[in-house]
Amino acid sequence: MAHSHDDVTCDIIVQAGGVSAAVGYPLDTVKVRIQTERRYHGIRHCIIETYRTEKVPGFFRGVSMTIVMASFISSFSFGVYKNFLYNICKLRYGSADSKPSKMDVSFAGCATGAVRVVLLAPAEIAKVRLQIQKEPHHLMASTHLFDSKPKYHGAVHCLRMIIKEEGLGGLYKGSLALLCRDCHSSATYFLTYSALCDWLTPAGKDKPDLWAVLLAGGCAGVLGWGAATPMDVIKSRMQADGKYTGLMHCARESIKEEGVRVLFKGLGLNSVRAFPANMMIFFIYEAVLRLGERLAK
C-alpha cells in the first residue's frame, strides 16, 4: 500500500523525535533529579553521584517508554498543530491557505499543548518515578535473596503500581502543572519558530532557507523550554512526591524552602538539550515537506 506524503512526514518526525529523546535522556535524568532532590549541589555533583552509585544505567532509567512516547508525541503535536492552524485560517479568513497571524499561531500552539497533556501525563509520571528511583550498581549485579529490590521494574510495572496504589487519578498527578507548562510553552515554541522564519526569509521568497530553519528551530526549542521550566519544576515535584496537595501548595512550599530560583532549576540543561533536538526536528520536517512539494509538481 502506498503511503501519502503526510504519512511519510509523520514517520520521519516519529524517528527524529525518538532519536532526539534517546540522545538527550541522560541530561533529562540529571535535570529531573536536580529539580526534585535538594541534596545535589549542581549539575556536576548530580552527574558524579549518579555515576558513582549507579554507573551508566542510572542515567537511562525509564528511557524505553520515553523514546516510544517522544516519537509518537512529536508526530502527534505537529499533526494537531497543523490541523488547528488549518481550521483557524478556514474559519477566520475563509481559506485554509491564508497566511495565519501571529495570534493564530500562538492559539494553535497553546491548543496543541493542551490536547497532548492527556497522552503525556501518564508517560511523564512513569518517567519521573523511574528517574528518581535509586538502584545501586552493586545491587543490579547481585542476586542475593536479601538485597533490597527497586520498587518499579520498568515503565509498565510503574504505571500498574501507580494505578494499584493511587488509582487511575494517580496517572494524572501534576497534570495541571503539565497543562500550564505545555500550553504556554507550545505557544511560545511555534510562535518563535514562525516569527524567526518570517524574519529570516529573503525578500521575494515565500520560505526561509534551510540554514534559517535550523536556527529558528533551535531557538524555538530554547525559548519554549525557557517558558516551560518553572512549571516543569513544579510538575516534576508533584509527580515525584506525594506531600504536595496541589500546584499552588507545591509552588509555595518550594519557594519558601529554596527561594524563587528553585523555579529555574534545570533551565540550562533544558536549553542545552532543546537547541540541537528541535533544530533537527524542524529541519527534517521542513526538508520532507519541501521534497514532497517538489515530487508533487
N, C-alpha and C positions, 0 to 999 in steps of 0.2 A: 504494500500500500504506500502511495506517495505521501510524503509529508508536506504540509503547507509551509509557506515562508515563516508565518508566526510560530509554528511548531518547532522549526529549526532554531529560530531566535530564542525561544524558551529553553530548548535543550542546551544551547550554548551558555545561557545565563545560569542555568542549573549547575553546569560543570564549573563555571567561573566562580559561582558562589561557594560551591563545595571546596574547591582548591584554596580560595582565599580564607575560608573558615579554618581549614586544616593548618595552613601555614601560620595564621595568626593566633591559633588556640593557646599555645604556651603563654603568650603575653596576656591573653584573656584570663587565664587561670591566675596569673600574678595579680592582675587588676582586681579580680573578684576577692582574692584573699586580702589584699590591701584595703579594699572597701569595707570588708566585713570583720576584720580582726585588728585590734589595736596593737597587738604585740609586735607587728612589723614596723621597723623604723624607716622604711622606704623601699623602693623597687629592688635595689641591690641586695638588701638584707633579706627580702622575701625570696628572691631567686636563690641565694646561697642556702638559706634554711630549707627551702623545698628540696633542693638537690641533695643537701646533706642527709636529710631524713628519708626522702622518698625516691631519690635518683630521678632519672629522666621520666619514668612513668607518672611521677607526681604532677607533671605539667600537662598531662593528657587525660586526666580523669573526665569521663563523660564526652569524649571527643566524637565518638561514633554517632550519637544522636544529633550532636551539633552539626556535623557535616551533612547528615541527611536533611535536617530541618533548614539549615542555612541555604542548602541547594534549592530546596523547594520554595522557601520563603522569598529568596531573591527573585525567582521567576514569577512567583505569585504577586509580589509587590509591584514589579514593573507592569504586569498584566492588569492589575487592579487600577494602578495609576493611569495607564493608558486609556482604560475604559471610562474612568471618571472624567478624564480630560475630554475625551471624545463626546460624552453625553453633555458635559457642561457647555462646550462650544456649540453643540447642536441646539441646546435649549436657549442659550443667550444670543447666539448670532445666526441661528438658522442653518448653519452648515458645520459639520464636524471638521472640515478642512480649514476653518478660520483660525487665525493665529490667536492663541489664548493670551489673556492679560496675565500680569504677574499675580494678581489676586486669584485668578482661575487656577494657576499652577500651585499656589500656596494651599488653596482649598482642596484640590485634588490630592496633594501630598499629605495633608492633615487627615483626610478621609481614609487614605490608604493606610496610614499608621494606625488608625482606629480599628479598621477591619482586620488587620493582621494580628492584633493582640489576641483574638480568640484562639488562633492556632499557636501563637508564640508562647503564651503564658505557661502551659504545662511543660514545654521543652525548656524554657528558661529556669523554672524551679528545679527541674531534674539536673540541669547543668550546674546550677549554683550549689546544690546539695552535694553533688559528686566532687565538685572542685574544692570545696572546703573540707571534705572528708579526708582525714589523715590516715594513711596506710603505710607505716614504716617499711622500708625496703627489706629489712631482715625478716619481717612477718610475711611479706609477699612470697618469699622463697621457702618459708617454713611450713611444714605440715604437722607440727606438734599439736596434739589434741587440745592443749590448754592455752594456746596462743589466742589472743583476742582477735575476733574477726570484724571486718568493717560492716557497718550497718547495711550499706547498699552495695549490691554486687553487680551493678550495671544500671543503665538508664531505665530499662523496662521494669526491673525489680524496684528501683527507686520510686517510679510512678505508682506501682502496685502498693508499696508500703505507705506512700502518702495517702492514697485513697483509703487504705485499711485503717490508718491511724487518725486521719484528719477529715475523711470524707471527700466527696468529689470537689467540694469547695476549696480543699487544700491545694488542688492543682492550680487554683487561680489566686493564691495568696500573693499579694503585691501587684495584682493586675491593675489596680487604679494608678499606682505609680508607673507601671509599664505603659498604661494608656496615655498618661500625661507625657511620659518620655517620648513615645513614638509619634504622637500627634504633632507636637511642635517640632520635633527633630526631623520628621519626614517632610514637613512643610519647608523647613529650613534647607534640607537636603536637596529637594527637587527645585526649589526657588533659586538656590545658589547656582546649581548646575545650569538652569535655564538662563539666568541673568548673565553668567560668565560666558556662556556660549554665544548669546546675542552680542555681548560686548566684544568678543574675540572674532566674530565673523567678519571677514573682509567686506568692504563695500562692493556691491554688485553680486555678492554670493548669498545664497539662502541657507547655507550650512557652514559651520566652522571647520577648519582643517582638523585632522586627527590629533595633531600635537595639542591643539586647543581643547579637544575633548579630554585628553589625558589630564591636562592642567585643571580643567573645570571639574572633572570627576573627582580628582584627588582633593581639591579644595572643598567640594560639596561634602565629601566624607568627613573631613576635618571639622568643618563648621556644623555639620549635622550632629556629630558626636560631642562637639563643644556645647551645643544646646541641650544634648541629652544627658550629659554626665551628672548633674545634680540629682535628677530623678533616677538615673541608673544606680547611684549610690543608695538612695532610699529603697528602690526596688530590690536590690541585692540583699540589703539588711533585713527587709521584711521577709524575704524568701528564706534567708538563712537562719533567722532567729525568731522563735515564737513569742518572744516577750513583748513585741510591739502590737498594739491594738488597732493601729491604722496608720495611714500615711502621715497625718499631722503629728501623731504621737511619736512616730519614728523620727520625723524631721526635728521636732522639738528636743527629744532626748539626745539625738546625735549631735545637734548644735550645742546643746547645754554641756555635753561631756567633752567635745573636741573642738568647738568653735565653728564658725561659718566655713572655714577652709575644708572641713570634712566633706562638704558637698562637691568638692572638686578633686577628691581622691581618684586617681586613675585617669585624669584628664590627659596627661602626657602619653600614657600607654594607649589610650583610645585614639589619640591623634596619630601616633606612630603606626598603629595598625590600619587606621582608616584611609590614610592617603594612598598607599600603593594598592590596597584592596579595591577601593572604589574607582581608582584611576583605571584599573584593568577591567572592572565590570562595565563601566560606561564605554570604555574603548571597544571592548568586544561587542557590546550591544550596538553601538553606532556602526562599527565595521560590518557586522552581519546585516543590519538594516540597509546599508548602502549597497552591499553586494547583492542583496535581494532585489533592490530597485533597479540595478543595472541588468540583472538577469531577466527581469520582468519586461524590459524595454524591447 
